[in-house]
Every structure is written in C-alpha cells, then in structure tokens.
Amino acid sequence: MNPLRSLCRILVLGALVAALPAGAQWPSNPALNLAVADASGGEVIPLVASHSDGSLWIAWFDGTPSGFQVRLQRLNSAGVELWPHNGLLISAHPQNTALFGWDMIADALGNAVIVFSDTRDGGDLDIHAYKIGPTGAFLWGADGVTLSSNPDFEPNPHVAEASDGDLVFVWQRDPASGDGDVRMQRLAPDGTPRLAAGGLPVVTSAGEDPGFADLVAADAGNVIVSWLRNIRTFSSPRHVRAQKFSPTGSAVWASAVSVYDAFSVPIGYAPKVRADGTGGAWLWWHRSDGSLFNSFVQRLTSGGSEVFAHNGVAVSTTPNLYHIDPALAVAPTTGEVIVFYNERNTSQSQWGLNAQKISPTGARLWGEGGITLLPINTTYKSFPRTVGDDDGAMVFLVDQPSGTDRLIGMRVNANGNSMWGTLPAVISSASSAKSRYPVTIGAGSAKIAWEDNRAGSTDIYAQNVRRDGTLGLSSVVGRVDRLTVASSSLTPGDLTLSFTPSCTPDATGYAIYEGEIGNFTSHVRLDCTDDDGDRVEEVTPATGSRYYLVVPQGLTQEGSYGTDSSQAERPPAADACRPTQSLLPCS
C-alpha cells in the first residue's frame, strides 16, 4: 500500500473522529439500535422530523406516575443525543388517559414545531402548540401557544409550514351536542395568531361532524386541507374531501372537492395528503366496497381539479385479494408516485407487500397488479411506511418470520428494481414487539423511531438507514479514490465527478450542492456520494487553496469538524493531498 495514502487516510479519519461529540451514535448492528427514551414509566407514540443538515427530532409521550408528559430529543447527523438522555420536558400538563393524534414538523430554520391536545384547561381536550429551537429554547414561551380553550372535545391536530413562513394548524371540534367543525389557526413565526381566537371554523356542514383533518402547504401561503365528510355515527358517510384555504382562512376553490364518495372509508381510518410541489396535492386512502379492500390515489391541481377519474386510481385490479394500508412516496422530478401497500387474502391470514407506480396521467406503470416485493404467505407483515429517495423510494414495515417482530426495509429505484438485493434489509432484529414506526429522510439517510419492549416496558428506539441499506456510520474512507474529477480546472460550484469503470453507481447517481463548513470566510462545499454512501467535501479556505476531506455518510458540519479552521485548512501533509486529475489521490 502506498504509505502516503495510508498517512492521509489516518490523518483525515482521525480528525473527524476526534471532532465527534461524546456519547452513543447510530449503531451498525440491527440487534442493538439506539435507545432514545427508556425511562421506567413507558414511552409511546413517537414522532420524527428531520432537517436538511441531517439532524433529527424525536418526540414522544412519556408515562409517569402523574400522567403522560411530552418529551423531545434532538440527534445530530451521527445519532448523538444533543440533550440529556430521555429528552427535554416539553409539557407536564395533564393528559387524557387515552392519547390522541398529534403532529410535529421541522420548519425551514430547523426548529421543531409540535402540536397536541391536553386537559390543562379542564376535562375536555384543547389544542396547544410549541416551537423549540435547536438549542432547546422554548421560542413560544414555556407553555407554548394555546390554539383553543373551550368545553368541546378537540383531538388530532396537524401542522404545516406555509410558503410564507407561517405555521398553520387544523383540528376537529366535536361538541357534546350540535354540529362539529374543522378549525384552523395560523401563527406568525413568533407565535402571534393570525386568525380568530380559538380557531376559525373552516369546514362546517349542517347535521354532520367532519373529522380526521390534515393539511399541506400549497402556493402563495395557501394550504390544502383534507378531511372526512362526517364521522358522527358508525353509518356516517366517511367520504374524503379537500379544500384550499388562503392566509386569511377563506376558501380558495369555489367549493370543496369530493375526492372520494363511492363508499365510506373504514371507521377510525385517516386518509393521507401530500403536497405535489405545484400548488396541488396527492391524496391516498383505502376503502371496502362491502367485500374487498382496495387502495386509491388522486391528485388535485392547484385550481382544485381532479387529475384522475373521479374517486381516484386503484393501485391494483387483482381480484379476490385485499390491497390495503397504502403509503405514498413522490418522485419530484417526474410527477410520478410510488405506492406501497399490503396484499392480503380475504381472511387476512396471509400477508404480502406490493408496490405500484402511478403516472402523472393516472396510469398503473407497474402492471395492473403492481410488483411483488414480498410474497403473500403466512408470515405476518404490517402496514408499510415510506420516504421518497430521488425518483425511487425506501419502504419499511414489521414482519414476523420466526414469531417475533423484525423491522425491515427495502429500496426500489424508478423501475421498481430492488436496490438492496432480493432479501429485505433488517433494521431491528431485537426480540421485541415493535409498533408505531414513523420514518423521515434527511441528508440522504432514512431515520426511523418506534415503540419497542425489549427491556420489558415500552421504550422508544431509533435507527438510521443509509441509501445502500446499511446501518450506522460509514467506516469506509479509502473507496473515494474511485471517483475522478473530469477536469483539472476546478472552480467553486463547478465540480464534475464521474465514476471509474470499477465503481458502478446506482440509478439515482449523486447530488452536488453548496453549504457551509467550519469558520472559513470564503469557501464552498460540494458533495457527492460514491457507491458506499461516503461524501467528498471540497473546502475552499480564505487563502483560496482547495483541499478535500472524506466524510463518512451521516456526518455533517455539526460534529464533523472542530472550530479550529486551521486544522481543516492545512492539515499535515495537506500539500500531498491537493487534487490534480484525481479526486483525493491520497485516499
């Protein structure tokens, strides 16, 4: 081995390891995973939200002798807890003994915005929202902002960040008598309410109780809200509807869109909605026609028109099977979506996993019955959760091949080909029950949190999953020398990378973007990924000299670099590491 290469590799990797914070980080062993919340009282219903820097927010309800508390933890991109173990106490206000739906997002500035209901103002549920900064600061005060306080039952709030930076919330109001409604409140970034105190009724209908409201950001500060028409009784018509609302809370479309009204969706089932990036939205759901379940997708334009036939596109036409529990990922560059769903026999004693790709015009691109990722058999398979990955997607679910739960995952490319081999990647193999596993993606790595009872009570565990299906932080540094620079004349913002024949990229290739590193006064950062998921960082110090550092995937500016810019600007043997025709030849 070239001794200069060995020396450079040790110096670069050593500098990165030395700069990492102390404490646990993402493990690479699926039998371990990362214990985020393991206090004695039991922790449940995790939420996750990621930021573009690779950091991760995890929120949960923590069971204590006095009732459930809301707690929050922030992990850096390496999986290191940035606050004390078992998280930051957000709210110790009393909760209903039955916990209801809640929501969390990471806003554009990397803050966590959390909304939930509790009984602090009486026995009924009222809605409260908190904004927590990356350092743990309560940006809307110690008790957050009260969105509603009335004698009515108000569960299941949701939040979205509008394009103008406001935070918009919706929830259902179910009074003891009379009609219910869906309410909206809009907060300025500093927490100042924009709409009427207690929330503005935006969905009302005589004799009905609308429910299961959700929302996504649209164009010009607008939001699109979806809901079920009526949930008052077991026989109520649970039809899917949607409307776009302006920053003042007024309806934008002439009338609400009846997205699905052929049959009712199941009791307790909440259809999902996602922004389409052009001012419209994707909606997806499953329903029973009285004998068989099937899943459907619809797209609404910015103007509120249905792109597909009324009542949506079925993900599968295969007869005599259930197609249920859909999860949708958007391919942003093509306008297509990938939908994963359970395939089950009609007695629901056999389970499989299928996927379908829907074109912008509503065509089933992967055949009338989709593609089979996991065949129908007697191995239990739970509902899927997915995140988009360029023009493909990652999907995660729980199975029971030997009587105990595993958390597993797969990744498919734009053609439906498995990118992690014929067998699923095992995310968690610990002998434990696993449930409620929200997933997010940031900085090219999926992150999952879930309920897990491996220690005897319900705790919250988490795990990252890299784009190649492996877990933890990359330990491979020397592989980057298989990337070459196409031109020896490099300028900031114009770095072209190509793979040599010995290194085959996946279908999604690599990404290049600008960012910030360290304390340099003039620099750019250009990233790409090789086939191991490692990143190559170009650092341009104030002196104008250019060096390359190899950074294991999952590490970013936070925790990857010290504050001493001279260390990164001119490490030992830096002159020998300076690139010419090859990218970091000393790696």
Buried (B, 14 or more C-beta within 10 A) or exposed (E): EEEEBEBBBEBBBEBBEEBBEEEBBBBBEBEBBBBBBBBEBBBBBBBBBBBEBBBBBBBBBBBEEEBBBBBBBBBBBBBBBBBEEBBBEBBBBBBBEEBBBBBBBBBEEBBBBBBBBBBBBEEBBBBBBBBBEBEBEBBBEEEBBBBBBBEBBBBBBBBBBBBBEBBBBBBBBBBEEEBBBBBBBBBEBEBEBBBEEBBBBBBEBEEBBBBBBBBBBBBEBBBBBBBBBBBBEEEBBBBBBBBBBEBEBEBBBEEBBBBBBEBBBBEEBBBBBBBBBEBBBBBBBBBBEEEBBBBBBBBBEBEBEBBBEEBBBBBBEBEEBBBBBBBBBBBEEEBBBBBBBBBBBEEEEBBBBBBBBBBBEBEBBBEEBBBEBBEBEEBBBBBBBBBBBBBBBBBBBBBBEEEEBBBBBBBBBBEBEBBBEEEBBBBBBBEBBBBBBBBBBBBBBBBBBBBBBBEEBBBBBBBBBBBBBBBBBBEBBBBBBBBBBEEEEBEBEEBEBEBEEEBEBBEBEBEBEEBEBBBBEEBBBBBBBBBBBBBBBBBBBEEEEBBBBBBBBBBBBBBBBBEEBEBBBBBEBBEEBBBEEBBBBBB
